[in-house]
């Protein structure tokens, strides 16, 4: 039973709030009629969580668990609330309880392992993963989690092996392809490019997969190929800002200030609240000795990010020009 209100961007805030209030009143009314129904407290706890009213969400989810302690999703959600409420110790504790209650439930063990990973308890996370693999040796997510833990503790070769195993079991795990590729690239392994290519085949409509491949090419002396991929990303998602930022910087390193200026100008229109395009436009106009436009862009940058030291240095430099 769910009464969560979907917020639509074109709805006035007053209407959205009214619908939320109505849904909350309906849930509370049902709870008053059926105070022993755990699912109602769970639903209201989820409602409060989405409203970022964490104290009330915690109270309701604890009540739901006290009424029915065998519903794992209540533990999962309560852990999420604690984590978002910056109570990570409590988040871990509730997942440890869930792990003890549901020692053969893969989803619960995976979430426990993830929580342990987030809190840098890598040895415990690996033990939890081992528990999963005892139950289900071909669980791709468990091998992926193994890789994340080995990466976190600097065991790069073992991390790569774990990610490779994950992709063998589930070739659709885009993140496993990408992270393995990144690690291979760090080690100078030529196989990295094949893994980036695999990620783009698995998830061709995701601009971040193409961005990872383009960034790899950019850092390995294949600038033209990288620029071609950035243009491809522009077609997939014209609002993907890194596909303007990165080629803009790349054009600057190639002394192609005109194309660089075009990239940063587009970016400044897409995300006018981002300070970076104004910074780089300031540098380009400085190089062109157009100091008034350089100053204007650097001032815009500092208005958005007053503590950006590079822009301060550049502004001081042109002030003496």
C-alpha positions in Angstrom: 0.0 0.0 0.0 1.7 3.2 -1.2 0.4 6.7 -1.0 3.6 8.5 -2.1 3.0 11.6 -4.2 4.9 12.1 -7.4 6.2 15.7 -7.8 5.7 17.1 -11.3 7.9 20.0 -12.3 5.0 21.8 -14.0 2.8 21.7 -10.9 2.7 24.7 -8.5 4.4 24.0 -5.2 1.1 24.6 -3.3 -0.7 21.9 -5.3 2.2 19.4 -4.7 2.2 20.2 -1.0 -1.6 19.8 -0.8 -1.4 16.4 -2.3 1.4 15.4 0.1 -0.6 16.6 3.0 -3.6 14.7 1.8 -1.6 11.5 1.4 -0.1 11.9 4.8 -3.5 12.4 6.4 -4.8 9.3 4.7 -2.0 7.2 5.9 -2.3 8.5 9.5 -6.1 7.9 9.4 -5.5 4.3 8.3 -2.9 3.8 11.1 -5.4 5.1 13.7 -7.9 2.5 12.4 -5.3 -0.4 12.2 -2.5 0.5 14.7 -1.1 -3.1 14.5 -0.6 -3.0 10.7 3.2 -2.9 10.2 3.0 -2.1 6.5 1.2 1.2 7.2 4.0 2.4 9.4 6.4 1.3 6.7 4.6 3.3 4.1 4.4 6.4 6.3 8.1 5.9 7.2 8.9 5.9 3.5 6.7 9.0 3.0 8.6 10.9 5.8 11.9 9.7 4.3 11.1 11.2 1.0 10.1 14.4 2.7 13.5 14.3 4.6 11.7 14.3 7.9 14.2 11.7 9.2 13.2 11.6 12.9 9.6 10.7 12.1 10.7 8.3 9.4 12.9 6.5 11.9 10.1 6.3 14.5 7.7 4.8 12.0 10.2 2.3 10.6 11.2 1.2 14.1 7.5 0.7 14.9 7.0 -1.3 11.7 9.9 -3.6 12.7 8.5 -4.0 16.2 5.2 -5.1 14.8 6.7 -7.4 12.2 10.4 -8.1 12.5 10.5 -10.4 9.4 10.2 -7.8 6.7 13.7 -7.2 5.4 12.7 -4.1 3.4 12.0 -2.2 6.6 15.6 -2.8 7.8 16.9 -1.7 4.4 14.9 1.5 4.4 15.8 2.3 8.0 19.5 1.9 7.2 19.1 4.3 4.2 17.4 6.9 6.5 20.2 6.6 9.1 22.8 7.0 6.3 21.2 10.1 4.9 20.8 11.5 8.4 24.6 11.1 8.9 24.1 8.4 11.4 26.3 5.8 9.7 27.0 3.8 12.8 23.2 3.2 13.2 22.9 2.4 9.5 25.5 -0.3 9.8 24.0 -1.7 13.0 20.6 -2.1 11.5 22.0 -3.9 8.5 24.0 -6.2 10.8 20.8 -7.1 12.6 19.2 -7.7 9.2 22.1 -9.9 8.2 21.7 -12.0 11.3 18.0 -12.3 10.8 18.2 -13.1 7.1 21.5 -14.9 6.7 20.5 -16.5 3.4 18.8 -13.5 1.8 21.2 -12.3 -1.0 19.7 -8.8 -1.3 20.2 -8.2 2.4 23.7 -9.5 2.5 24.6 -7.4 -0.6 23.3 -4.3 1.2 25.2 -5.2 4.3 28.4 -5.6 2.3 27.8 -2.3 0.6 27.3 -0.5 3.9 30.4 -2.0 5.3 32.3 -0.9 2.1 31.0 2.7 2.5 32.2 2.7 6.1 35.6 1.3 5.0 35.1 -1.9 6.9 36.6 -3.8 3.9 37.6 -7.0 5.7 34.0 -7.3 7.1 32.6 -6.5 3.7 34.7 -9.2 2.0 33.5 -11.7 4.6 29.9 -10.8 3.9 30.6 -11.2 0.1 32.2 -14.6 0.8 29.0 -15.6 2.6 27.0 -14.6 -0.5 29.3 -16.6 -2.8 28.9 -19.7 -0.6 25.2 -19.4 -1.2 25.4 -18.3 -4.8 28.8 -18.7 -6.4 27.6 -17.2 -9.7 26.3 -13.9 -8.2 27.7 -11.2 -10.4 27.0 -8.4 -7.9 28.9 -10.2 -5.2 32.0 -10.5 -7.5 31.5 -6.8 -8.3 31.4 -5.9 -4.6 34.6 -8.0 -4.2 36.3 -5.9 -6.8 35.2 -2.7 -5.1 36.7 -3.8 -1.8 40.0 -4.9 -3.4 40.2 -1.6 -5.2 39.6 0.2 -1.9 42.5 -1.5 -0.2 44.9 -1.2 -3.1 44.8 -4.8 -4.3 44.4 -3.8 -7.9 45.2 -7.1 -9.6 42.7 -8.9 -7.5 40.2 -6.1 -8.1 40.6 -6.5 -11.8 40.1 -10.2 -11.6 36.9 -9.8 -9.6 35.5 -7.3 -12.1 36.4 -9.6 -15.0 34.6 -12.4 -13.2 31.5 -10.2 -12.7 31.4 -9.3 -16.4 31.8 -13.0 -17.4 28.7 -13.8 -15.3 26.7 -10.8 -16.3 28.0 -8.9 -19.4 25.5 -6.1 -18.8 27.3 -4.8 -15.7 28.4 -1.6 -17.2 30.1 -0.3 -14.1 32.2 -3.5 -13.8 33.5 -3.0 -17.4 34.3 0.7 -16.8 36.0 0.3 -13.4 38.1 -2.7 -14.7 39.0 -0.5 -17.7 40.1 2.4 -15.5 42.2 0.1 -13.4 43.8 -1.6 -16.4 44.6 1.9 -17.8 46.3 2.8 -14.5 48.5 -0.3 -15.0 49.2 0.5 -18.6 47.3 -2.6 -19.9 46.3 -2.4 -23.5 43.2 -4.5 -22.7 41.7 -1.4 -21.1 40.4 -0.1 -24.5 38.6 -3.3 -25.1 36.8 -3.0 -21.8 35.8 0.6 -22.5 34.5 -0.6 -25.9 32.5 -3.3 -24.1 30.9 -0.7 -21.8 29.7 1.4 -24.8 28.3 -1.7 -26.4 26.4 -2.7 -23.3 25.1 0.8 -22.6 25.3 2.8 -25.8 22.7 5.4 -24.8 24.6 6.4 -21.6 26.8 9.4 -22.3 29.0 8.6 -19.3 30.2 5.3 -20.9 31.3 7.3 -24.0 32.8 9.9 -21.8 35.0 7.3 -20.1 36.2 6.0 -23.4 36.8 9.6 -24.7 38.8 10.5 -21.6 40.9 7.4 -22.0 41.7 8.3 -25.6 42.4 11.9 -24.6 44.9 10.8 -22.0 46.6 8.3 -24.4 47.5 10.6 -27.2 44.4 10.1 -29.4 43.0 13.6 -29.3 41.1 13.5 -32.6 39.4 10.3 -31.7 38.5 11.7 -28.3 37.0 14.8 -29.8 34.9 12.7 -32.2 33.5 10.8 -29.2 32.7 14.1 -27.4 30.8 15.2 -30.4 28.9 11.9 -30.3 28.0 12.6 -26.7 26.6 16.0 -27.7 24.2 14.1 -30.0 23.2 11.6 -27.3 22.7 14.3 -24.6 23.2 17.9 -25.4 23.1 18.8 -21.7 26.0 16.5 -20.7 28.3 19.3 -19.6 31.6 17.3 -19.4 31.3 16.8 -23.2 31.9 20.5 -23.5 34.3 21.0 -20.6 36.8 18.2 -21.6 37.0 19.0 -25.3 37.3 22.7 -24.4 40.3 22.0 -22.3 41.7 19.7 -24.9 41.4 22.3 -27.6 43.2 24.8 -25.4 46.2 22.3 -25.1 46.1 22.1 -28.9 46.2 26.0 -29.1 42.8 25.9 -30.9 41.3 28.8 -29.0 38.4 29.4 -31.3 36.9 25.9 -30.9 37.7 25.9 -27.2 35.8 29.2 -26.8 32.8 27.7 -28.5 32.8 24.7 -26.2 32.9 26.8 -23.0 30.3 29.3 -24.3 27.9 26.5 -24.9 28.6 25.1 -21.5 28.0 28.5 -19.9 24.6 28.6 -21.4 23.6 25.1 -20.4 24.9 25.5 -16.8 25.2 29.2 -16.1 25.6 28.5 -12.4 28.8 26.5 -13.0 32.0 28.6 -12.5 34.4 26.6 -14.7 33.3 27.8 -18.2 33.8 31.4 -17.2 37.2 30.6 -15.8 38.4 29.1 -19.0 36.8 31.8 -21.1 38.7 34.3 -19.0 41.9 32.5 -19.8 41.1 32.3 -23.5 40.3 36.0 -23.7 43.5 36.8 -21.8 45.5 34.8 -24.4 43.7 36.9 -27.1 44.6 40.0 -25.1 41.0 40.9 -24.8 41.4 41.9 -21.2 38.0 43.5 -20.6 36.2 40.3 -21.6 38.7 38.2 -19.7 38.1 40.3 -16.5 34.3 40.0 -17.0 34.4 36.2 -17.2 36.8 35.8 -14.3 34.6 38.1 -12.2 31.6 35.9 -13.2 33.6 32.9 -12.1 34.4 34.4 -8.7 30.9 35.5 -8.2 29.8 31.9 -8.5 32.8 30.5 -6.5 34.5 33.2 -4.5 37.2 30.8 -3.1 38.4 29.6 -6.5 42.1 30.5 -6.2 43.0 30.0 -9.8 40.5 32.6 -11.0 41.8 35.0 -8.3 45.4 34.5 -9.6 44.3 35.0 -13.2 42.3 38.2 -12.3 45.3 39.6 -10.5 47.5 38.9 -13.4 45.3 40.7 -16.0 44.8 43.6 -13.6 48.5 44.3 -14.0 48.4 43.9 -17.8 
